[in-house]
């Protein structure tokens, strides 16, 4: 029985995968494609995470697709609203029929002779195999199977319940309970104010603070523009505004970190008052944007602290015991439920095994090309968003560039595109970010170069010029492998 073949296989039906479907349908309409999704529904992160209060930490005017306006009132949206947006987009643009659910990809084997990938995996416990000319990995950047959980001594002694946000129990009852949330990142600052509404008390236990910034949940300028302008025009203007302001703030943080830090801490002081111990609980050891900022819509975390429904403790865990957590300071936190908001485990391309012409290939030993492809590995791209801005901004550009490559090969009658380094390239880590989830896994990711096209910019304007308007023939991308029909005709 012949293996089913597609021009393009997309892996993952989250934001990146749904975006890829739209781009392929509109910019490469003569190409066949399928989207392989390991889970039972679309949404990726927004379908997997179900903890209380889950929301975006980017505004929806940039986290939403460029081609489909976000029309809800809140700019910082909750998880169910984002999932609904993705479902609507999949249906509106006819993408859902292309998705094959329950297809978990495990390996991909490239054959230069055939100019195709053979993709293998499991569907309902049974093996499957498909082939494609181009493989587009939109599977995100972390392990969906398990979050990161440090080995806390004594955890088996705790008489209550220990929960990781990545696997939140459906019917967890925290009403009237004492809850300790371990962590200081975006997940922790989201969970704390939400469960504080019903819990007896919530303690956010952190080893060290993060930068926490209050931002209005509703964008007043966006609302005004939507009232006076056509929806798509208003959306585009707000999107450009937010991209510009975000880039400006990031550059300012890099150039004048002390000034930006002073301003951020001042904003926290305005929320919590002069008597709150900002220096201990909200004064990070690192500069702004060395790690991602934590956004709290309408200051909900600060409101929980002011009202006494929640508190922050900055200390080190000595061990868990039967009734809670013993701290290195000698203090004890009583708890009925402990939430380990301790982060993600990064995973490149869902951990699939790659083989190129019979040789096992490790992408971590390659160079990242334009933040989306790998040196020496043909016909494969990955969608990896920004760490300092919305994920979707880079995902959209990557999808557009993949379509440019596909159309270039079709016009020239060529079947293979491979980024190739002409000589030695000075390298640097793929991400310049000090967050724990990055530093734990950075060695498993490809390197970036210090110069184009190997440099990962984390800059939308530069990527826009390179990926949307820059040359496809940049002296690094090598096109080869003529179509067989044309070779026979020429002979």
N, C-alpha and C positions, 0 to 999 in steps of 0.2 A: 504494500500500500504506500502510495507516494506521500511524502511529508508535505504538509500545507506550507505554502510560501507567501511571504509578504514583502513588499518593497521596504517597509519600515516596521520594526517592532518597537513599541514604547513599553517600558517596564515601570508600572506605578500609575495609579489613577487618583493621585492627589492634585494639588494646585498645579504642579509642573506638568503632570500627565494630561490633565484636562486642557491645559493651555497648549500642549503639544498637539493634541487632537485638533484644536481649532486652527492652529497654524498650518498643519498638514492639509486639512480640508480646504483651506482658503488659498494657500500659496503653492501647494503641490497637489492639485485636485486630481491629477492623472496617476497618482501614486496610491497603492493599496497600503493600508496599515491596520494594525491591531494593537490594543492596549492590554497588557497582561497585569492583572491585579491579584496579589496574593490573598487579600481579604475578601469578604463577602459583599462589600459595598465600596463606593467611591469616597474620597475625602482625605485619605492619608492621615495626617496628624489630627485633623478635625473629626475624623471618625474614630480614631484609636483612643484619644484622650477624652475621658468623661468625668474628670474630677470637678467638684463644685466651683463655679465661677470662671471656668476656662474661657479665655478670651484672647484676642490678638494683642501682640505687643508692638504692632505697627498699625498705622491708620489704614483703613480699608480703601482709601482713595489710591494708595500705592500697593497694598496687598491684593486688591482686586485686579482683574485683568484690564489691560489697556483698552480692549475692544468691547468690554461690557461694563457699563457704569454701575457703581455701587449706589443704590437708591435708598437704603435704610437711613434712619435718623442718626444712629450712633456711628461715629468715626472709629472708635475703639469698640469693636463688636465682640459679642459673646460667641462661643464655639458653635452652638446650634444655628445661629444666624449665618455664620460662615459656611457651615455644611449645607444649609439650605441654598445659599448662593451658588455653591459648586454644583449641586444637583440641578438647579435651574439652568445653569450654563450648559451642563452636559446634555440636557434635554433640548434646550433651545437650539443648539448648534448641531444636533444629530450625532453627538459623540458616543452616547451610551451604547448603541448597537455595536460599536467597535470594541467594547470592553469585554474581556473574558475574565470573569471573577474566579477566585479560588485557584488561580494559576501562579504558583510560587516558583520563580526562576532560580535555578541552582548553578547552572553553568552555561557558557557560551564558547563555541569553538569556531575559529575563523579559518577558512580555506581560501588562499589566494587564487588557486586554480579555478575555483567556482565563484570567487568574489562574493562570498556569502557567509553569514554566521548561522550555525546550527545552535539553537537555543533549547535547552532541556530543563525540565523541572518536574514538579508534581501537581496534580489536580485531583483533589479528593483521595489522596493516597496512591494514585496511579500515575505512572510516568507519562510525560508528553514530550514531543519534540516538534519544533517549528523552525523554519529557516527564513532569513531576511537578508536584504542587501545592506541595510543600515540598522544599527542597534542604538536606541536612544534611551538612556537610563534616567528615569525620573522617579527614582525610588527613595529620594530623600537622603539624609546624611546620618541617620542613627539607626540602631538596632531596634526593630519593632517588637522583638521577642522579649526583651528585658531591659529595664532601666539600670542605672548605676546605683548600687547599694554597697557602701563600705561595710566591712565586717565588724559590726558593733559588738564589743565584748558583752556577754550576758544577755544578748537578745532573746535567747531561748528561755530565759528566766522570767521575762515580762509576762504578767498575767493578762494584760489587755491585748488589743489588736494592733498589729504593725501593718501599715499600708504604704505602698509606693504609688504615687499619682499615675504612673503609666498603666497600672492595673487596679484602678479604683473599683471596689466592690459596688455592685449595682444598688444594693439596699443598705449601705452602711449608715447606721443610726448614730449620729454624734450629738443629737439634741440633749442638752443638760449634762454633757460629758466634758471632762477636762482633756484637752487636746494639745499635744506638742507637735509643732511642725518643724522639722529639722531642715534648714536651708535658708538662703537669703536671696535666691535668684527670682526670676520671673514667675516660676510656678508657685513658690512659697508666698510671694506677695499677692498672688491672685487668690490662693486658697484661704489664707488667713482671714481677710475681711468677710468673705462669703460664709464660712462656717461659723464665724464669730456671731453671726446673727442668731444662731440657735444653740450653740455650745455654751456650757457653763463658763468656760474661759478658754482662750487660745493663746499659747505661747509660741512665738517664732524664735527658735533656738538657732543661733548662727555662730559659726566659728569666727567669721569676719564679715563686715558689712558690705553691701552693694550700694551703688548709687540708685536712689529711688526718686522718681520725678512724677509729680502730679500733672495730669493733662486733662482738659475738658473732654468728656466722652462724646460731645456733640461739637462739630466744627461750624461755628456761626457763619464764617465766610462762605463755606460750602452751601449752607442752607440758603443764604441770600442769593448766591449765584444760581442755584437750582430754581429759585423762585422767579428769577428774571431772565434766564437764558435757557436755550434748549438743553436737554439733559446731557447729551454727549459732550457739548461744548463746555458746559459747567464742570463736568467731571474731569475733562482734560485740563482745564485751568487749575482746578484744585490739585490735581495730580502733579502738575508742574510746580505749583506753589510749594507743596509738601516735599517734593524731591529737592527743590532748591534750598528750602529752609533746613532740611535735614543735612544736606551736603555742607552748607555754610556752618552749621553748628559743629559738625564733625571736624572740619578744618580748623575752626576756632579752638576746639578742644585739643587738637594736636599741637597747635602753635602756641597757645597760651593756657596750658593745663591748670596752672595755679589759679588763674582768674576764673576759669570755668568751674573749677572745683569750689571756689569760694561762693560763686553764684548758686550752684546746686545745693550746697549745704545751707545757704541763706534761705532758699525756698523751703527746705525741710523745717528750718527753725520757724519760719512764718506759719507753717502748718501746726507745729507741736508746741510752740511757745518757748520763751527764753529759759525756762527752768528744766526743760527736757535735756537729757544727757546725749546730745547729738554727737559729741566727740567719740563716745564709746560705741553707739549703736548705728550711726549713719555716716561715719567718716571712713571710707574705704582706704586700704593701704596703697591702692593703685590709682593711676590718673584716669580721668573720664575717658571713656571709649577704649581703654585697654581691655575692658569687658563690656558687654552689651548693657545699656541702661535699662532699668526696670520701670515701666510706665504703670501708674495707677490712675485709672479714670476717675476724675472728680475727687481725687484724694481719698478714696475709700479706705485704704489701709490706715492713713493718718487719722481718719475719723474714728475707726475702731480703737486706735490707741488712745485718743482723747477721751473717748467714752468709757474706757476701762474694760472693754470687752476683750481686748487683746493686749499683749505686752511683748516686748522684745528682750531677749537675754543673749548677751554675747559672752560665750564661754566655750570650753572644750569638754567633750564627753569623756568621762572616765569609764563608765559602763552602764548598761541597762541593768535594772533589777526588777523585782516582782511588781513594784508599785510605780515605776517611772524611770527617771534618768538621774544618775549621780554624776555631778560635774567636777571638773578638776579643781575648781575653786572651793570645793567642799559643800556647795549648795546642792539641793535636790529638787527636781521638778516632778511633782506628782502628775500622773497621766492615766487616763483610761484608754486613750488611742494615741499612737505615735505615727505621724505621717513623715516618711523619709523622702522629702523633696530634694534629693541629693544629686539629681541630674540624669543625663542621658549617657548612653554608650555610643560613641560615633562609629559608623560603619560605612565604608565606601561602597556604593552601588549595591547595597543589600548583601554584600559579602559573596557575590557570585564568583565562581572560578573561571578565569579566562585562559584560553589556549589559542595560540596563533601559529598556524602551520605546524602543528604537532608539538609545539614547545609551550609549556606552562608559563604564563606571563603575569607578572605582578605589577599592577599599575603604580604601586608605591615607589617603584624603582624608575619611574618615568618622570618626565616634565609635564606640567599642566600647561596646555596650549590655550591661551585666551580664556582661561578659567573654565574650559568646557570639554577639551579633548586631551589625548595623551600622546606624547612623543613615541613614535614607532609602532603604535597600535592603530590599524586602519578601521575606518567606517564605524566608529563608536563615539558617542558624545554623552556627557552627563550634565544634568541640570543642578547647579549648586548656587544658591542665592547669596545675597549679601549678609555679612555679619553686622554691618553698621547702618543698614537700611532694610527696606522690605525685601523679602525673598523673591517676590514675584517680579520685581523690576529686572533682576538679572535673568530670571527664568524666561520672561518674555523675549529678551534680547537673544538668549541662547536658542530658543525655538526658532526665531526668525533667521538666525545664522545657519542653523541646520538646514532649513529650507533653501537658503542660498546655495549651500554646498550641493544639495541634492539636485537643484535645478542646473547648476554649473556642470555637474557630471552628466546629466541627461543631454544638455546641449552639445557637449563635446564627445559624447559616445564613450565616456570613460566610466569605470565601475568602482574605482578605489580612490580614497583620499586619505593621506597619512601625514600628520605633522612630523617633520624630520629636522633635527638640529644639525646645522652644517658643521659645527665644531663644539668644543667645550663651552658649557654655559655655567656661569657663576650662579649658584642656587641659594635659596632661602626656604624656610618652612612655608607650606601652602597657606597657612593662616597666621597672621601676626596678631594673636589674641591670647590673653593670659587666663581665660576661663578654664576651670578644671577639666571640663568635658573635652576641651580642645587639647590641652597639654597631655592628657592621658592617652590620646590616640593619634597625635600628629604624625608619629613615625609610620603609621599605616596608610598615610595619604601621600599622593605624589608631591614632589617639590615644585616650587615656582622658581623662575629665573628673576634676576634683578633688572632685566631689560625686556622690552616687547619682542615677540608676542608671548613670551613665557611668563610675564608678570601678571599677577592677580591684583587688579587695581583697587577693588572695593570702592569704585567711583563710577556712578551711573553715567555721567557726562562722557568720560573717557571710553567706557564700554559702548555707549551709544555710537560714538564716532567709529570705533573699531569694528563693531559687530554689525551695525546697520548700514553704515556708509563706507567703511574701510574696504580695501581691496581684498578679494578672496585670494588672488594670486599675490601673496605677500612675500614670496621667496622662501617660505617655510612649509606651506601646505603643498604636498606633492600629489598631483593627480596622475593616475596610471591605470593599467589593466583595461585595454580597449574592449568594447563589447564584441563578443565572438562573431556575431552576424556580420559586423562591419569588417572584422579581420578576414573572414572567409571571402567577402565580396571583393576586398582589396587584393587578395591573393589571386 
